[in-house]
Amino acid sequence: MKRPPGNLTYIGARMVDSKRQRIILLGSGPALASATRDNTSFVLDSPAGSLLIDCGGGPFHKLLRTGVDPACLKGVLLTHAHPDHIYGLPSLVHELWLFGRREPFHIYSNGHTQQVATALLDTFQLWNTPVPLELHLLPDEEKFLVLENELYLVHTSPVKHLVPTVAVRVTSRGSGRAAVFSADTGPCRELVSLASGADLLFQECAEEEPHQFHCAPQQVGEMAAEAGVAEVILVHCHPNLLKEPYLTISEIRKQYHGSVRFGEDFDVYEL
């Protein structure tokens, strides 16, 4: 077999770009899932190792469905400890064990979330499996460098929610493109700063009217405009905002004039 040109490499019989990175929306819905939208979570799929951001239901199945090799999953970053963002963690660890994983699995979270994650893993007695679990504490610090490798960097900042929560920024070293995941949050300076100049802002929009701990369309528009992001992808949305999507987008565009669209389960975005 001839060596592929440029950055292309062979994985089995499949030729892929060895630097191609993508973000897959594994779920786009709020805490109350619907028939078409599961709880919001993401996976960064990268040749340098994939990373889950939050862990809703059926994570192992969703990785397989989207073509992400579970063996290449380095870990999960949990934004906060509300059920829709964390309850799939025991299932994921259990299935990685059954899958034959023996490499360390990394779990990144703030202190409160780490306590809840530890309790979940205790409940299902998952500390004694052959999968080494490594916990990493995210401090209450803006733009904290969580991890870096040859292809991407991951930073977090605390944001404003009912429980301690972090937003996440992923930056590609190759393309220079950046994606930010707001997590559940009300309007706050920390998110605007983290999202400054980002190419993609995956933004929750869980309220119809301005709110302290979630965002409404007007607040999304204000923050996106201030941060100067290139595109907003709406996730974790209030069901009523999906009934008349053009009205929702029109409200956002009163403040923000960039691209706005609703994310959907299994959408793929190049990084």
Number of C-alpha atoms within 10 A of each C-alpha: 4 5 8 12 8 8 10 14 15 14 9 6 6 7 11 14 14 15 18 18 22 17 21 23 23 30 27 28 27 22 18 12 16 12 6 10 20 22 23 29 28 27 26 24 24 21 16 18 18 22 21 22 25 27 29 24 22 16 24 21 13 19 19 11 12 16 9 19 14 20 14 14 21 16 19 23 25 28 30 27 22 17 14 21 23 24 19 18 23 20 19 20 22 17 17 21 16 12 12 11 17 13 13 13 17 17 20 21 28 21 18 14 22 20 12 18 22 14 12 17 18 13 11 11 12 19 14 10 15 15 19 17 18 11 15 15 14 23 15 16 12 17 18 16 14 18 12 15 11 11 18 22 16 21 20 30 24 26 28 21 18 14 15 19 26 31 27 26 25 23 20 22 16 13 14 13 16 22 25 26 25 28 29 28 26 25 22 16 14 18 29 20 15 23 28 19 19 22 18 24 25 24 25 28 28 27 21 17 12 16 14 14 17 23 26 24 26 21 22 26 24 17 24 28 20 17 20 17 24 18 19 26 18 22 30 29 25 19 17 12 18 12 10 10 13 12 13 21 21 16 17 24 20 13 18 25 16 15 13 21 15 17 22 20 19 17 14 17 13 14 23
